[in-house]
Amino acid sequence: MNSAIVHRRVTYVAIICLGLMAGAVPSAQAVPLSQVHRDFGSQTFTGKCCFSWNETVSVHEPANVVPVVVTWSTDFTLNSANYIFTGLMVNGGPCQSLGGGSFQQPLQFVSTVNFDVRTFQFIVLPSQGLLPGINTFTVCGGGIFSDTETIKIESNVLEVRFAK
């Protein structure tokens, strides 16, 4: 075989390989979905319900949307006798309790030295704002009675998974 033909074939194969690799770069650089969010810092939130608490996870729903379970575990302190509501925003929607469970009751404490650990579990059904494609879930809440009620969120973990 002629060396010029071999050289052309090698060049074509190299161009095709480079093109395939270049096509793969944008997807590799895309921001991945975060189904688990861990925060070991400390954040203080003051205000009347309801607003975002900056803890968000996301999941990619199939064309036939299925329920998801969002679980949030946190260490927290309250500065005084505060009554705090904790909820979940689905795709930037309103802060809501989303079904039964312990999260329907507000966090209620009456001492200034309150430290506690809680786990909230939200069952999100397709009828509660889930859409095919990327869905986001953000912890939200705030004071029930006053805009001066404060909660300090310590270490926490937020995760989302498909219901089985």
Sine and cosine of phi, psi and omega as CSV:
sin_phi,cos_phi,sin_psi,cos_psi,sin_omega,cos_omega
0.00,0.00,0.60,-0.80,-0.02,-1.00
-0.91,0.41,0.68,-0.73,-0.02,-1.00
-0.91,0.42,-0.48,0.88,0.03,-1.00
-0.92,0.38,-0.63,0.78,0.02,-1.00
-0.92,0.38,-0.69,0.72,0.02,-1.00
-0.88,0.48,-0.70,0.72,0.00,-1.00
-0.88,0.48,-0.68,0.73,0.03,-1.00
-0.89,0.46,-0.68,0.74,0.00,-1.00
-0.90,0.44,-0.70,0.72,0.03,-1.00
-0.88,0.47,-0.66,0.75,0.02,-1.00
-0.89,0.45,-0.69,0.72,0.02,-1.00
-0.89,0.45,-0.69,0.73,0.02,-1.00
-0.89,0.47,-0.67,0.74,0.01,-1.00
-0.90,0.44,-0.66,0.75,0.02,-1.00
-0.90,0.44,-0.68,0.73,0.02,-1.00
-0.89,0.45,-0.70,0.71,0.02,-1.00
-0.89,0.46,-0.69,0.72,0.03,-1.00
-0.89,0.45,-0.63,0.78,0.04,-1.00
-0.90,0.44,-0.66,0.75,0.05,-1.00
-0.91,0.42,-0.66,0.75,0.02,-1.00
-0.92,0.40,-0.64,0.77,0.01,-1.00
-0.91,0.41,-0.59,0.81,0.04,-1.00
-0.93,0.38,-0.44,0.90,0.00,-1.00
-0.99,0.13,-0.34,0.94,-0.07,-1.00
-0.89,0.47,-0.73,0.68,-0.02,-1.00
-0.85,0.53,-0.65,0.76,-0.01,-1.00
-0.94,0.34,-0.52,0.85,0.04,-1.00
-0.95,0.33,-0.46,0.89,-0.01,-1.00
-1.00,0.03,-0.16,0.99,-0.02,-1.00
-0.90,0.44,0.52,-0.85,0.02,-1.00
-0.95,0.32,0.84,-0.54,-0.02,-1.00
-0.96,0.29,0.41,-0.91,0.11,-0.99
-0.92,0.40,0.59,-0.81,0.03,-1.00
-0.92,-0.40,0.99,-0.17,0.01,-1.00
-0.99,0.11,-0.21,0.98,0.04,-1.00
-0.73,-0.68,0.74,-0.67,0.04,-1.00
-0.81,-0.59,0.84,-0.54,0.04,-1.00
-0.90,-0.44,0.72,-0.69,0.01,-1.00
-0.71,-0.70,0.91,-0.42,-0.03,-1.00
-0.97,-0.23,0.23,0.97,0.04,-1.00
-1.00,0.00,-0.34,-0.94,-0.03,-1.00
-0.69,-0.72,0.73,-0.68,0.02,-1.00
-0.72,-0.69,0.66,-0.75,0.04,-1.00
-0.92,-0.40,0.73,-0.68,0.01,-1.00
-0.83,-0.55,0.78,-0.63,0.03,-1.00
-0.79,-0.61,0.74,-0.67,0.05,-1.00
0.53,-0.85,0.22,-0.97,0.01,-1.00
-0.99,0.14,0.56,-0.83,-0.01,-1.00
-0.85,0.53,0.65,-0.76,0.19,0.98
-0.68,-0.73,0.61,-0.80,0.02,-1.00
-0.50,-0.86,0.28,-0.96,-0.04,-1.00
-0.92,0.40,0.61,-0.79,0.10,-1.00
-0.96,-0.29,0.34,0.94,0.16,-0.99
0.89,0.46,0.40,0.92,0.05,-1.00
-0.90,-0.44,0.92,-0.38,-0.12,-0.99
-0.73,-0.69,0.63,-0.77,0.16,-0.99
-0.76,-0.65,0.25,-0.97,0.01,-1.00
-0.56,-0.83,0.35,-0.94,0.01,-1.00
-0.56,-0.83,0.48,-0.88,0.03,-1.00
-0.99,-0.16,0.95,-0.31,0.00,-1.00
-0.98,0.20,0.60,-0.80,0.09,-1.00
-0.95,0.31,0.07,-1.00,0.01,-1.00
-0.85,0.53,-0.65,0.76,0.11,-0.99
-1.00,-0.08,0.99,-0.15,-0.11,-0.99
-0.87,0.49,0.67,-0.75,0.00,-1.00
-0.84,-0.54,0.40,-0.92,0.02,-1.00
-0.88,0.47,0.44,-0.90,0.09,-1.00
-0.78,-0.62,0.36,-0.93,0.09,-1.00
-0.91,-0.42,0.84,-0.55,0.04,-1.00
-0.93,-0.36,0.83,-0.56,-0.03,-1.00
-0.87,-0.49,0.75,-0.66,0.04,-1.00
-0.80,-0.60,0.86,-0.51,0.05,-1.00
-0.90,-0.43,0.72,-0.69,-0.07,-1.00
-0.53,-0.85,0.48,-0.88,0.24,-0.97
-0.99,-0.16,0.64,-0.76,-0.01,-1.00
-0.44,-0.90,0.30,-0.96,0.12,-0.99
-0.73,-0.68,0.45,-0.89,0.08,-1.00
-0.88,-0.48,0.63,-0.77,-0.07,-1.00
-0.98,0.19,-0.33,0.94,-0.02,-1.00
-0.33,-0.95,-0.26,-0.96,0.00,-1.00
-0.96,0.29,0.98,0.21,-0.05,-1.00
-0.99,-0.15,0.48,-0.88,0.12,-0.99
-0.87,-0.49,0.96,-0.29,-0.14,-0.99
-0.92,-0.40,0.74,-0.68,0.11,-0.99
-1.00,-0.10,0.66,-0.75,0.08,-1.00
-0.85,-0.53,0.77,-0.64,-0.01,-1.00
-0.60,-0.80,-0.29,-0.96,-0.06,-1.00
-0.63,-0.77,0.70,-0.71,0.12,-0.99
-0.99,-0.16,0.78,-0.63,0.05,-1.00
-0.97,-0.26,0.87,-0.49,0.01,-1.00
0.80,0.60,0.65,0.76,0.04,-1.00
0.97,0.23,0.15,0.99,0.00,-1.00
-0.97,0.25,-0.22,-0.98,-0.04,-1.00
-0.93,0.37,0.38,-0.93,0.06,-1.00
-0.97,0.25,0.85,-0.52,-0.07,-1.00
-0.61,-0.79,0.30,-0.95,-0.04,-1.00
-0.99,0.12,-0.47,0.88,0.10,-0.99
0.85,0.52,0.93,0.37,0.14,-0.99
1.00,-0.07,-0.15,-0.99,-0.06,-1.00
-0.98,0.18,0.12,-0.99,0.07,-1.00
0.83,-0.56,0.04,-1.00,-0.11,-0.99
-0.91,0.42,-0.41,0.91,-0.08,-1.00
-0.94,0.33,-0.20,0.98,0.04,-1.00
-0.95,0.31,-0.40,0.92,0.04,-1.00
-1.00,0.06,0.69,-0.72,0.04,-1.00
-0.94,0.34,0.38,-0.92,0.14,-0.99
-0.95,0.32,0.85,-0.52,-0.07,-1.00
-0.79,-0.62,0.82,-0.57,0.01,-1.00
-0.62,-0.79,0.41,-0.91,-0.08,-1.00
-0.79,-0.61,0.13,0.99,-0.01,-1.00
-0.87,-0.49,0.35,-0.94,-0.01,-1.00
-1.00,0.04,-0.04,1.00,-0.01,-1.00
-0.92,-0.40,0.60,0.80,-0.08,-1.00
-0.98,0.20,0.81,-0.59,0.16,-0.99
-0.71,-0.70,0.73,-0.68,-0.04,-1.00
-0.48,-0.88,0.24,-0.97,0.09,-1.00
-0.82,-0.57,0.75,-0.66,0.02,-1.00
-0.70,-0.72,0.47,-0.88,0.15,-0.99
-0.82,-0.58,0.79,-0.61,0.03,-1.00
-0.93,-0.38,0.67,-0.75,0.05,-1.00
-0.80,-0.60,0.84,-0.54,-0.02,-1.00
-0.94,-0.34,0.80,-0.60,0.11,-0.99
-0.99,-0.17,0.90,-0.44,-0.05,-1.00
-0.95,-0.31,0.89,-0.46,-0.01,-1.00
-1.00,-0.01,0.39,-0.92,0.03,-1.00
-0.80,0.60,-0.56,0.83,-0.02,-1.00
-0.95,0.30,-0.11,0.99,-0.04,-1.00
-0.97,-0.22,0.49,0.87,0.13,-0.99
0.96,-0.29,0.07,1.00,0.04,-1.00
-0.97,0.26,0.60,-0.80,-0.02,-1.00
-0.75,-0.66,0.42,-0.91,0.13,-0.99
-0.87,0.49,0.63,-0.78,-0.01,-1.00
0.99,-0.17,-0.42,-0.91,-0.09,-1.00
-0.97,0.23,0.76,-0.64,0.05,-1.00
-0.83,-0.56,0.66,-0.75,0.02,-1.00
-0.91,-0.42,0.50,-0.87,-0.03,-1.00
-0.72,-0.69,0.86,-0.52,-0.08,-1.00
-0.82,-0.57,0.76,-0.65,0.07,-1.00
-0.94,0.35,0.65,-0.76,-0.03,-1.00
-0.58,-0.82,0.16,-0.99,0.05,-1.00
0.31,-0.95,-0.36,-0.93,0.01,-1.00
0.46,-0.89,-0.01,-1.00,-0.01,-1.00
-0.90,0.43,0.58,-0.82,0.00,-1.00
-1.00,0.09,-0.63,0.77,-0.12,-0.99
-0.94,-0.33,-0.35,0.94,-0.15,-0.99
-0.57,-0.82,0.46,-0.89,0.06,-1.00
-1.00,0.09,0.08,1.00,0.06,-1.00
-0.96,-0.28,0.05,1.00,0.03,-1.00
-0.95,0.33,0.69,-0.72,-0.14,-0.99
-0.78,-0.63,0.63,-0.78,0.14,-0.99
-0.75,-0.67,0.65,-0.76,0.06,-1.00
-0.93,-0.37,0.92,-0.38,0.00,-1.00
-1.00,0.05,0.82,-0.57,0.04,-1.00
-0.99,-0.15,-0.58,-0.82,0.02,-1.00
-0.82,0.58,0.68,-0.74,0.03,-1.00
-0.43,-0.90,0.38,-0.92,0.03,-1.00
-0.74,-0.67,0.75,-0.66,0.05,-1.00
-0.85,-0.53,0.75,-0.66,0.02,-1.00
-0.60,-0.80,0.45,-0.89,0.05,-1.00
-0.77,-0.63,0.64,-0.77,0.07,-1.00
-0.55,-0.84,0.36,-0.93,0.05,-1.00
-0.95,0.30,0.66,-0.75,0.05,-1.00
-0.94,0.35,0.55,-0.84,0.00,-1.00
-0.94,-0.33,0.00,0.00,0.00,0.00
